[in-house]
Amino acid sequence: MPKINICVDIFSGNPNPTWELSEGKVKEFFEIRGWKELIYSDYHAQSLGLGYRVFYVTTASAANYYTFLGEIQEGQGTIAEDEADDIGYNKDKQRILKTGYASGGNVPKVELSKNGSTRNQVSYLTFCHKWLAMEELPDEKKIRGMLDRSFIFKFIMGDVKYNIKRILKDEKSNQHKQLVHLRKLLFAFKLLKQDAVFPDLQINIKNRNAELVEPLLRIFYKTSSFDKIQKALSTLK
């Protein structure tokens, strides 16, 4: 029976906690459907290392999305797609975006076994953060069901102080270290608050807009960041 060591990458500068699974736990691990996706890096796209398990890809297909999202646990990563101009006519990707804007979303699929003798129905868990970049928005009629599930940001070329591509390559720079440190703090927050029950809030926002902003407000309610987050959300459309 092979050995499996677990390392939780949460600290910045200090040694990360590491432990070895017992033989019984190793057997349980290999009984998990999709266990290869959990340990082999080839099953994941190259990560930027600055977000939570970032799936950074250009012109991805719906199959790429499903492979990354999986069926084990929702919210296991972040999708960041560049050149996503096909979103106006790719119905499969639209289904993922329409169901994955709130917790509990899933898309059922029927998969064949390797020899084609059996059919299994699986439900891919589509909820996670998703960032799509494109030259321009498709025809509004083609993406109407996604517009009210999304925040739209419009950008123009500017004279910026830092180049993010250089920062990503320069692991010794202060900017890179600060970003990685923030990532680890957010991951630690996720672990600490995994089972936390956040308070319900009465807000004057309705329908899908409320579904988009209320979870974030609930998480940071009664913290020093709440007013800033509330002000930032009020400027989004």
Secondary structure, DSSP 8 states (H G I E B T S, - for coil): ----EEE----SSS---EEE--HHHHHHHHTSTTHHHHH-GGGS----SSSSSEEEEES--HHHHHHHH-SS-TT--EEEEES-GGGGT-HHHHHHHHHTTSTT-EEEEEEE-TTSS-EEEEEEE--SEEEE--SS---GGGSHHHHTTS----------S--HHHHHH-TTSHHHHHHHHHHHHHHHHHHHTTT--------S--HHHHHHHHHHHHHTTTSTTHHHHHHHHHT--
